[in-house]
């Protein structure tokens, strides 16, 4: 607890009222053990993208935690103004990687947002996006894929370009024009689960199940296919079982923990039923979420043990390949690239070396490190849709770092980062190529 005579970093009085009214309640409230681990040292400030960009205390992890404590202690209520500071958080978890006290900030923020959602105090933008996407589409893979087919047809027939030029979408209610402007170009060919086994191309080392997920197979289908080829090239039988779906990360981040738990159970049942030795994902955000299923379902007596086992079986594809170890390619790629660290790979999973080991193994490829590679690009799941202005500022900072390297090819390991940096090149009206680590490794293997 805050001492009765102290003041929090944001200037909120630390005096506690008699009776100590608890502002957070229920099984999904942030735990006090987590909340009061922060000692307000400020070491997180220089790592927080929103604080670096705004220099505002309330847009830092320390400031947001001060607001949470004030609410928990009954000194303030949950107001739209307080919620605005919490929703401006990217949940990149860069603060966790540098925190000497081990504050589990990501878990605290997820639980805090669950309280906001339960109170019906989410911002209009987040409510709208949740209604159209998080609640309607993501939990239902068939509905999501059907919608993707219509969007792809809409794009390929030229209707998207025509409507955008006519500005007719701005006449529609409910922010339709804004939502439509954020729809990315979908893959020409979708990837998805099937009953087929993708057999190892070489001596078999292990059998793995690959998460297909929700959005990545629709927007980056070729990358998913490259993932399968790279895994089979390195001695893996690969299964992409039916019945799986979204990992639930975006719902968890938005405070919809109930739905994310249902998604987790679906994936546990589907992927573990295959009897594989490892579960692989090529999305950093999905991997981070899946590795925390044990925490998400710790109070579920039926799934507690299965979730903990599932989390231990899960690996990011770059992490897995380096641990195998992977076959060093002989195909030569004579060009320069730079690498963008995905937040949930670098900060949540603490994986930074594996992607670079893979890239540096490719003959002729020269990796030019960018400044602040692990500072968030502003994508952060649905952040670019719910916080467009701050997202653009962070993207501009990232594009400046990329431009300073002098290269035009950016490699990363997360679908959201890929989309965000592609948008950055488009906004700057500059040519640039954004690819996944497995894309470029697959290309090198193809030249052998």
N, C-alpha and C positions, 0 to 999 in steps of 0.2 A: 504494500500500500504506500501511497505518497504520505510523507510525514505531514502532520497538520499545519506546520508552519512553512512548508515549501511551496514553491510555485513551479508549475510545469514549464517546459521550454517555450510554449506558445503564449505564455502570459496568463494562462487560466489559473485562478486561485486554487490552492491546494487544500483549503480548509474543508473538512469533511462535515456534513450535516449530521445531527444526532439521528441515530437509527440507520445510517448509511444505506440509503436507497440504492438498490441495484438496478442499473439501467439496462444491462444485458441479461437475458433469461432464456431458459430452455436448453435442451441437450446439445444444440448447435451453437451455443454462445462461446465466445473466446474464453479459454480458461485463464484464471487469475495467475496460475503458475507461468503461463506464457506471457501474459500482459506485463507482469511486474518484473520480468527478467531484464528489461531494458534499463540501463543505468544512465542514459542520456549523455553518453560520452561524445557523440557527434562524429564518430569515425565513419558512419554510414553516409554522411552528407555528400562527400565528393564522389561517391559511387552511385548516388541516386540520380537518374536522368532528369526527373522533373525538378529536383532541387537545383541541379547544375544549370538547367535551362531557365528557371524562374528566380532562383535565389530567395525563395520564400520558405520560411520555416514550416508552415503548414503544408507545403508540398514536399516535405521530406519524411522519411520513415519515423524519425524522432517526433516530429510534429504531429503526424497522424496517430502515432501511439499515444501521445499526450491527450488528444481528443478522445480516443477510445477509453483511456483511464478516466477522464472527466465524465464521460457518459456512464461508465461502469460504476463510478462512485456516486452517481446521482447529482453531480454538480451542474450538469447541463443535460438537456434532452437531445435526442437525435433530430436534428433540424436539416432542412434542405441545404443550408450553407455548410454544415459539417459533412453531410453526405457528399457534397461537391468535392471536398478535399479527398475523401476516401475513393471516390470514383475516378479522380485524376491519377490515381496510382496505377502504374503499368503492370504491377505484380511481376516484375522482371526478376525480383529476388536478388538483385545485385547487393543489397544491404546485408543479406544473410551471409554472403561469401566473405564479408569483411568484419562482421560483428564479433567482437571478442567475448561477448556474453552468450552467444549462441541463440539469439532471439529467433524463434521460428516465425518470421514475419509473414511468410506466405500463408501459413495455416491461420494465423491471427486475422489477416485481411479477409480470407475466404469466409471465416466464421462471422466476422463483422458485417460483411456484405449480406450474409444470410439473415442477420438481424434486421438490416435495412429492408431487405425484400419482404420479410415477414411483417414489417411495420407498414408496408406499402409506400415507402418513401424513396424508391429508386427514381432517378431522373427520367424525364419524359423520353429522352433518346434511348436510354437503356431499356425502359419498359417496351418501347416500340420495337426495338431490335429483338428483345427476348420473345415478344409475341410472334413476330414474323419468322424468326430463325431458330432461336434456342429451344423454344417450346414446341413449335409446329414441325420444323424440318429435322433438326439434328437427331432427336430420339427415334425417328422413323426412317431407316435407310432407304426403303422403297419410295417413300414420298420425296425424300431428298434427291434420289436419282431421277425420278420422274420429272421433278422441277428442273433439274440440271439439263435433261433432254430438251425441254421447252426453251430454256435459256440459250442453249447451244444453237438450236434452230433459229431462234430470234437473232442471234449474232451472225450466223452464217448466211442468212437470207438478206442481211443488210438492214434489217428493221431497226436495230439498235442505233446504227449510224444515222439513219433517216430521222428517227424520233429525237435524237440528241440535237441534231441540226435545227429541227423545227421548234424546239423548246416547248413542245406540247405537254411534256411530262410535268412541267412546272404548274400546269393548270389543275393537276390532280391533287386531291387532299392527302393528308397523312404523311407528308414527307416522302412520297413515292419517288420523286425526282432525285432526292438525295440518296436514297437507298439504291436506285438503279445506277447512279453514277459510280457506285463503289463495287459493282459486279465485275469481277475479273473475266478475262477471256478464258473460256473453258477448253480443255484438251480436245483434240480431234477424235481421240479414242479414249474411252473411259476404262479404268482398271477396276477390278472387283473380285470378291471371293468366288470360289468355284470348288467343285469336287475333285479337280485335277491335282495330282502331285507333280511338282516340278523337280525332276530327279537331278542328283548331282552330276556334273559333267566330268568330274575327276573322282579319285578315290574318296569314298564317303567318310566324313568325319563326324557328322551329327545330323539330326533332324530338327528343323525349326518351324515355328508358326509365325507368319508375318501378319502384323496388324494392317488391314487395308484402311480402316478408319472411315471418315466421313467426307471431308472436303478434298483432301489431297488426291485421292484416285480420280476425282472429277476435274481438278485443275492441273495436276501434275501427273497424269497417267503415265507418260513416258518415263518419269523418274521412278515410279513404282515398278515398272517393267525392268528398268535398269537394276533396281535393287534385287529383284529375283535373279537376274542373270549374274550379278556379282556374287550372290550367295551360292548359287549352284556352281559357278566357276571355282569357288573355294571349298568345295566338298560338302555342301549342304543339300539335303533333301528339303524342299521348301513346300509348306502347306499354307494356303490362304483360305481357311475354312469358312463355310457359310454360317450365317447366324450371328456373326460379329457385327459391331457397329461403332459408333462414335465413342471415343475414350471417355468423354464427359468433362474434359478439362475446361472448356468454355463455360459450361453450365456451373461448374464449381467456382470459377473465377467471378461469375456474376451473382453468386449467392444462392443458386438453385441446387443445393446439396442433395435434396431428395431425388431429383431427376438424375443427377450424376451418379448416385449410388445405384440406381436401377441400371444405368448404362454399364457401370462397373460389373455388376452381377452378370449381365448379358455376355460381356467379353470374357469373364472368368469361365463361365459355362462353355462358351464356344471354343475358346482357344485351348483350354486345358483338357477338353474332351479328346483332343487329337493325340494326347499322350506324348507330345514332343518334349525335348530336353530344354529348349530355350524359346523365348518369345521375343521377336525382333520388331522394332519400329524404325522407320526412317524419318519420323517427325519428332523433333526435340520436345515440343510441347506435349505430345502424346506420351512419350517415354517418361517424362517427368510425372505426369498424372498417373500412369500405370504403375510406376515404382512406388507410388503413395497410396495404392488401393488398400494396403494393409492398415494404414492410418484411417482412411475413409470408412472402412467397414469394421473397425476394431470392436464396435459395440453390437455387431450382427453375429449372433451365436452360430448361425448356419454357415456364414461365409468368412468368419474371422480367420480361421486357419488357412482356408483356400486362398484368401486374398493376400495373406502374408507370403504364402508360397509363390503365388503368381508374381508378386512384386520382386521377389528374389530371382525369378526366372527371366525377368524382362531386361533387355539390353538395347541401347541405341545401336544402330547398325555399324557406326564407326567404332564404337567401343568393342563390339563383338568381333569385328574383323581384325582389329589389332590384337585381341586376346587369342584368336584362333591359333596361329597368326595367319594373315592373308598372304596370298602369293604376290610377290613383287612383280608388277607388270614390266614387260620389255618393250612395249609399244612406246614410241617417243612422241612427246607433245612439246614442241618448241614455241612456248609462249609464256607470257607473264600473267599472273593472277593475283588476287588478294582474297583474304578470307574474313568473312563476317561471323563472329561468334554468336550463335543464337543464345538468348538469355537463359532459356530453360535447359540448355545443354551446359553452358559455362557456369551458371550460378546455382541452378537447382540440382543438376546432376554432377556438377564439378568436373565436366569433361571438356578439356581444351586441347590436350596433347594428341589424342587419337586422330581427329580430323587432319591435323598438321602432319602427323606421321604418314598418313595415307597420301596426302598431297606431295610431300617431299620424297616419296618413294617413286614417283612417276618420272622417268627419264626426260630431261629437257624442260620440265615445268619449273618455273621460277616463282616462288611465293614471296610477294612483297607485302609485308605486314602494314596494315593501316593503323593510324593513331586511334586509340580508344575503340578497338575492335569489339569489345564486349559491352560497350554502352548501347542501350536499346535503340533500335532503328525507328521505333514508334509504331510498329505493326501491332504487336501484343494482342493477338487474337482479334477481338472485335473493337479494340481500342481506337483504331483509325476511323471507325464508324461512329462511336459514341463520344470521342474526344478529338474531332478532326483538326482543330486549330493547333493544339499542343502536339498532336501526332505529326503534323506537317513541319513544325519547328524542329522536332527531333529527327525527322527524316532529312531535313535540310542539313543539319549538323552531320549526319551520317554520310550524306552524299559529298559534302565538303571533304570528309576524311578519305572517301574513296577516290575523289578527284585528285587529291594530293599524292596518291600513289602513282598516278600516271597510267593506270591499267584500265581496261574496259571490260574485264571479265571478273565477276565477283562470285566466289564460291561460298556456300553456306550449308546448313544441315537442318533446315526447318522450312516448311511450306509458307508460313506467314512471312518470314524474312524474305523469301524469294519474291513474293508478291509485292511487298513493300518497297524493296530496292528496285524492282522493275518499274514500279510507279514513280520512283525517284528519277530514274533515267528518262522516263516519258515526260515528267514535269519539266525537266531541264532541257528537253528536246535534244537529248544526246543519245548516241548509239551506245549500247552496253548489253552485256550478256550476263545473266544470272543463272547459276546452276547449282545443283546439289553435289556433295562430295561423291556420291555413288555414280552420278552422271559422268563425271570426268574420269573416275576410275574405270567405269565401263567402257568409255571411249578409248582409253589406253589399252585395255584388254582386247578391244576390237581391232587394234592395229597390229596385233601380234601375228 
